[in-house]
Amino acid sequence: MGPNASPKATQDVAASASAGTGRPAARRLRPPTTAEDWLHPETRPSNDHPLVLTADVELLDGILAATSAAGAEPTVSDSTAAIRSLWSAAPMVVIGADRARQVAELLLPHRTEVYVVGPEARLAEMSAWSAPLGAAVIGMPGGGGTLTAAVADLVGRGSGAGRLVSVVGGCGGIGASSLAAALSVGAASRGLPAMLIDLDVLGGGIDLLVGAEGVAVSTWTRLGAAQGHLGDLTGHLPRIGGLDVLSTAREAEPDSLSSEAVRAVLSSATRSHRLVVVDLPRSPAPAVVEALRRSAATLLVVSADVRGIASARVTAASLRELTGVLALVVRRSRAAAIDADAVAESVGVPVAGVVGTDTTLRRGADLGDPPGRLPRSPLGRLSGRLLDRLLDEAGPL
């Protein structure tokens, strides 16, 4: 099959590789959903599905065995034409040796978690594509265990695997950090293991927002060199009201967080916590992209006025291909009162929730209460509704 193979041909490759092996078939790309549910993923693979590109049925059989052992179901295509739209969104890309040259010629942007996989006899040939693709090279069948370990670490499979949610502001100062704090505080108040992680290096430290500045502080400064497998971070971070908090240091440099450290911390956090909420800056730094790719959902906070909508459109354009589910939280006030549906139509992103002015935030800050602590406040009610959806295991995330 050539690079212009039909979708049916792509499905046949996956089916023939899986037939009779006892392993689940690879995931097929689905048509767009018409449901008005912001948690429905779009046609690109969701963040639990590595992308596999190969037309080599024998090689695909070995790749599927490795991903199945990790508890993951990949999205498979034999067409290099399909990879451009899926390149950024997939949590991992596995490229068969038969497709490495074609993918390299596309000159796609650099990303992490790329692997070139092929027969061990072609290792020297595959190594030539390692630098152009920024990829690790795995020879099969001997490297099957290495591929399984990489997939297992990335998708966070296993007992107690938690849900990762990112929050980012369409523009500055509209309450994205407050929403991130409210979601994590709300989960902890339900008795669930929850962690709030700060990746906004220039935000001054989210520990101040939740009242954790007086607790013995363990910040990213101590975890900046982390890589690979980390143990459970519980007990090693400040804890407020059952919530574990990992804040940036107030003296941190703008590019001080590495994608490797963020990958290691997020993998650990989702193994041990039911909900992990990440407060993100708008800049597309590698560490931020790492969090977006791993997120089950990303909430974009937008002010319901003309300037807020314009800024959110730009931000949404950069986020759309980096995260599985993107939804708006519309913040309305007397000065920003455009209808939420009109905001969604203009930005091109569905609405997850709407919140008005919350006067309890300033009062709570004076008293040291974190956002969302009061369940009947506007932000408390919103975060409660969002948590009901985000934590619903039966939901279509």
C-alpha positions in Angstrom: 0.0 0.0 0.0 1.3 3.4 -0.9 1.1 6.7 0.9 -2.3 7.5 -0.7 -4.0 4.4 0.6 -7.7 4.8 1.5 -9.0 4.8 5.1 -10.4 1.3 4.4 -6.9 0.1 3.4 -5.5 1.6 6.6 -8.1 -0.3 8.7 -7.3 -3.5 6.8 -3.6 -3.2 7.8 -4.6 -3.0 11.4 -7.1 -5.8 11.2 -4.9 -8.2 9.4 -2.1 -7.6 11.8 -4.3 -8.3 14.8 -6.4 -11.1 13.4 -5.8 -14.4 15.2 -3.3 -13.0 17.7 -5.6 -12.6 20.6 -4.7 -8.9 20.9 -7.2 -6.1 20.5 -7.3 -4.5 17.0 -5.7 -1.1 16.7 -8.0 1.9 17.1 -9.6 3.2 13.9 -9.8 6.9 13.3 -13.5 7.9 13.9 -15.6 10.4 12.0 -16.4 13.7 13.6 -18.9 13.5 16.4 -22.1 15.6 16.2 -22.8 15.4 19.9 -22.8 18.7 21.8 -20.7 17.3 24.6 -17.5 19.1 25.2 -15.8 16.0 26.6 -16.2 14.1 23.3 -12.8 13.8 21.6 -12.4 15.0 18.0 -11.2 12.9 15.1 -7.6 13.1 16.2 -6.5 10.4 18.6 -7.1 11.0 22.3 -4.2 11.2 24.7 -4.3 7.5 25.6 -3.7 6.4 22.0 -0.1 6.4 20.5 0.0 7.0 16.8 1.6 4.2 14.7 2.7 4.8 11.1 3.7 1.8 9.0 2.5 -0.4 6.1 4.7 -3.3 7.2 2.2 -5.9 8.5 4.8 -8.0 10.2 6.3 -5.0 11.9 2.9 -3.8 12.9 2.1 -7.1 14.5 5.2 -6.7 16.8 4.3 -3.1 17.6 0.7 -4.0 18.5 2.0 -6.8 20.8 4.2 -4.2 22.6 1.5 -1.6 23.0 -1.1 -4.3 24.1 1.3 -5.4 26.8 1.3 -1.8 28.1 -2.5 -1.7 28.1 -2.7 0.8 25.2 -4.6 0.7 22.0 -2.8 2.7 19.2 -4.2 4.6 16.3 -2.7 3.1 13.2 -2.2 4.6 9.7 -0.2 3.5 6.7 -0.4 7.0 5.1 2.2 9.7 5.6 -0.4 12.1 4.4 -2.4 11.5 7.6 0.5 12.2 10.0 0.7 15.9 9.5 -2.6 16.6 11.3 -2.0 14.0 14.0 1.7 14.7 14.7 1.3 17.2 17.5 -1.8 15.7 19.2 -0.6 12.1 19.7 1.1 11.4 23.0 3.6 9.2 21.2 4.5 8.6 17.5 5.9 5.2 16.4 7.2 5.3 12.8 8.0 2.1 11.0 11.3 1.9 9.2 9.4 1.7 5.9 8.0 5.2 6.5 10.9 7.0 8.2 12.2 8.7 5.0 8.7 10.0 4.0 8.1 11.4 7.4 11.5 13.1 7.6 10.8 14.8 4.2 7.7 16.4 5.7 9.9 18.6 7.9 7.4 18.5 10.8 8.1 20.5 13.9 10.2 19.0 16.7 8.4 17.0 19.3 9.2 14.5 22.0 8.2 10.8 22.3 9.0 9.8 18.7 10.4 6.3 17.9 11.6 4.8 14.7 11.0 1.0 14.9 12.0 -1.7 12.5 13.9 -5.0 12.1 17.1 -5.3 14.0 18.9 -5.9 10.7 18.0 -2.3 9.7 19.3 -0.6 12.8 22.1 1.3 10.9 19.6 2.6 8.4 17.1 3.6 11.0 19.8 5.4 13.0 20.3 7.8 10.1 16.7 9.1 10.6 17.1 9.5 14.4 18.5 13.1 14.2 16.1 14.4 11.5 13.1 13.1 13.4 14.4 13.7 16.9 13.6 10.0 17.4 14.9 7.1 19.5 15.5 3.9 17.5 14.2 0.5 18.5 15.1 -2.8 16.8 12.4 -5.5 16.7 11.7 -8.1 18.0 14.4 -7.6 20.6 13.3 -4.1 21.5 9.7 -5.0 22.1 10.2 -4.7 25.9 11.7 -1.3 25.5 8.7 -0.1 23.5 6.3 -1.6 26.0 8.0 0.3 28.8 7.9 3.6 26.9 4.2 3.3 26.1 3.3 2.2 29.7 5.1 5.1 31.2 3.6 7.6 28.7 -0.1 6.6 29.0 0.1 6.1 32.8 -1.7 2.7 32.7 -2.2 0.7 35.8 -4.1 0.7 39.0 -4.9 4.1 40.4 -4.1 5.9 37.1 -5.5 9.5 37.5 -6.9 12.1 35.3 -4.8 15.1 34.2 -6.5 18.4 33.5 -4.7 21.6 32.3 -6.0 25.2 32.7 -4.7 28.1 30.7 -5.9 31.7 30.3 -6.9 33.2 27.0 -5.3 36.3 28.3 -3.7 37.4 31.5 -5.5 38.2 34.8 -8.9 36.5 34.1 -8.7 33.8 36.7 -7.2 30.7 35.1 -5.0 30.0 38.2 -8.1 30.5 40.4 -10.0 27.9 38.4 -7.0 25.5 38.6 -6.9 25.9 42.3 -10.7 25.5 42.7 -10.8 22.3 40.7 -8.0 20.7 42.8 -9.3 22.0 46.1 -12.8 20.7 45.2 -11.4 17.2 44.4 -9.5 17.1 47.7 -12.6 18.2 49.6 -14.3 15.1 48.2 -11.7 13.0 49.8 -9.9 12.2 46.5 -6.1 12.3 46.2 -5.5 15.5 44.3 -2.4 17.5 43.2 -2.1 21.1 41.9 1.0 21.7 39.7 2.2 25.1 38.7 4.0 25.4 35.4 3.6 29.2 35.1 7.2 30.2 36.0 6.4 33.9 35.9 3.2 33.6 37.9 4.8 34.2 41.3 4.0 30.7 42.7 0.6 29.1 43.0 1.4 28.2 46.6 0.4 31.8 47.5 -3.0 31.3 46.0 -3.9 28.2 48.1 -2.3 29.4 51.3 0.6 27.0 51.2 3.4 29.5 51.4 3.7 28.9 55.2 4.3 25.2 54.7 7.7 23.6 54.2 8.1 24.3 50.5 9.2 21.8 47.9 9.2 23.5 44.5 10.3 22.7 41.0 13.8 23.8 42.0 14.2 20.4 43.7 12.7 18.4 40.9 14.1 20.3 37.9 16.6 17.5 37.2 14.1 14.7 37.5 13.9 12.2 34.6 12.7 8.7 34.0 10.6 7.0 36.7 9.9 8.9 39.9 8.3 7.3 43.0 5.2 8.6 44.8 5.6 12.3 45.6 3.0 12.1 48.3 4.6 13.3 51.6 7.3 15.1 49.7 5.2 18.2 48.8 3.4 20.8 50.8 -0.1 19.6 51.6 -3.0 21.9 52.4 -6.4 20.4 53.3 -5.5 17.1 51.6 -4.2 18.8 48.5 -0.6 18.3 47.4 0.9 21.4 45.8 3.9 21.7 43.5 4.7 25.4 42.9 7.3 27.2 40.8 10.0 29.0 42.7 9.6 32.8 42.7 13.2 33.2 41.6 12.9 30.7 38.7 14.1 31.6 35.2 11.5 31.6 32.4 12.9 28.5 30.7 13.9 26.7 33.9 11.5 23.7 33.5 12.5 20.9 31.2 10.1 18.7 29.3 11.9 15.6 30.8 11.3 16.8 34.3 7.7 17.6 33.7 7.2 14.2 32.0 8.6 12.4 35.0 6.6 14.4 37.6 3.3 14.1 35.7 3.8 10.4 35.2 4.3 10.0 39.0 1.4 12.3 39.9 -1.1 10.5 37.8 -0.1 7.1 39.2 -0.7 8.3 42.8 -3.5 10.9 42.5 -7.0 10.7 41.2 -6.9 14.2 39.8 -3.9 16.3 38.8 -4.6 19.9 37.8 -1.9 21.9 36.0 -1.8 25.7 35.8 -0.2 26.6 32.5 1.1 29.8 31.0 0.2 30.7 27.5 3.7 30.3 26.1 4.2 27.1 24.1 7.5 26.1 25.9 8.5 22.4 25.6 7.5 21.8 29.3 4.0 23.3 28.6 3.6 21.2 25.4 4.5 18.1 27.4 1.7 18.8 29.9 -0.8 19.6 27.1 -0.1 16.3 25.3 -0.7 14.4 28.5 -3.9 16.1 29.5 -7.3 14.4 29.3 -8.8 17.9 28.9 -7.6 21.4 28.7 -9.8 24.3 29.9 -9.2 27.7 28.2 -10.5 30.5 30.4 -11.9 33.4 28.3 -13.3 36.8 29.2 -16.6 37.5 27.5 -15.6 40.7 25.8 -14.2 41.5 22.4 -10.5 41.7 23.4 -10.8 38.5 25.5 -12.3 36.7 22.6 -9.7 37.9 20.2 -6.9 36.8 22.5 -8.6 33.4 23.2 -8.8 32.7 19.4 -5.1 33.1 19.1 -4.4 30.9 22.1 -6.9 28.3 21.0 -5.2 28.0 17.6 -2.0 27.1 19.3 -3.6 24.6 21.7 -6.0 22.8 19.4 -3.4 20.3 18.0 -1.6 19.8 21.3 -4.4 18.4 23.5 -7.1 15.8 23.2 -10.0 17.8 24.5 -10.2 21.6 24.5 -13.1 23.5 26.1 -13.9 27.0 27.2 -14.7 28.4 30.6 -16.4 31.7 29.9 -15.9 34.4 32.5 -18.7 37.0 32.4 -19.1 40.3 34.2 -20.9 43.6 33.7 -18.1 44.8 31.5 -17.8 41.4 29.7 -21.3 40.2 29.0 -21.2 38.7 25.5 -23.3 35.5 25.4 -21.3 32.3 26.0 -22.6 30.6 22.8 -21.4 33.6 20.8 -18.0 33.4 22.5 -17.8 29.6 21.6 -18.8 30.3 18.0 -16.2 33.0 17.6 -13.4 31.1 19.3 -14.4 27.8 17.6 -14.2 25.8 20.9 -17.2 24.3 22.9 -18.2 25.7 26.3 -17.6 23.6 29.4 -18.9 26.2 31.9 -19.7 29.9 32.6 -18.8 31.8 35.7 -19.7 35.3 36.8 -18.0 37.7 39.1 -17.0 35.9 42.4 -16.8 38.4 45.2 -15.7 35.7 47.6 -12.3 35.4 46.0 -10.9 38.7 47.4 -12.5 38.0 50.8 -11.1 34.5 50.8 -7.6 35.8 49.8 -7.7 38.1 52.8 -8.6 35.1 55.1 -6.2 32.7 53.5 -8.9 30.5 52.0 -8.1 29.0 48.6 -10.4 29.5 45.6 -13.3 27.1 45.4 -13.3 26.4 49.2 -16.9 27.7 49.4 -19.0 25.2 47.4 -21.9 27.7 47.0 -19.7 30.5 45.6 -19.9 31.1 41.8 -16.5 29.5 41.3 -17.3 26.7 43.8 -20.4 25.8 41.9 -18.6 25.8 38.5 -15.7 23.7 39.7 -18.2 21.2 41.2 -20.0 20.8 37.9 -16.7 20.4 36.0 -15.5 17.9 38.5 -18.7 15.8 38.1 -17.9 15.5 34.4 -14.1 15.2 34.6 -14.2 12.5 37.3 -17.0 10.5 35.7 -15.4 7.3 34.6 -18.3 6.5 32.4 -17.9 9.8 30.6 -16.6 9.9 27.0 -13.2 11.4 27.6 
